[in-house]
């Protein structure tokens, strides 16, 4: 998790910092084979050098970026969890619980769907 320390240090709000750290640690524990890196100022998890999931923060939410394919696949579940989303990100409000089951499904989907992917992003 040291790779994410510079990202986490920039989060001023202690509660937001702790929540972001908790989510990143959870992903690392659940999917220990995934690589970790900071790219585009965001913590990301990769598998065989292909993007699996990334995170960013704003004043109002933790943003989860599973690529558009993951959002399309789990759109109903995202809405049922009470989260807003765009084509590229899911917004988890800071005061809302993290749906770890949904997060696990998004990550597992990307790992399986991109098993033969040879590029960082889907084409």
Secondary structure, 3 states (H helix, E strand, C coil): CHHHHHHHHCCCCHHHHHHHHHHHHHHHHHCCCCEEEEECCEEEEEECCEEEEEEEECCCEEEEECHHHHHHHCHHHHHHCCCEECCCCEEEECCCCCCHHHHHHHHHHHHHHCCCCCCCCCC
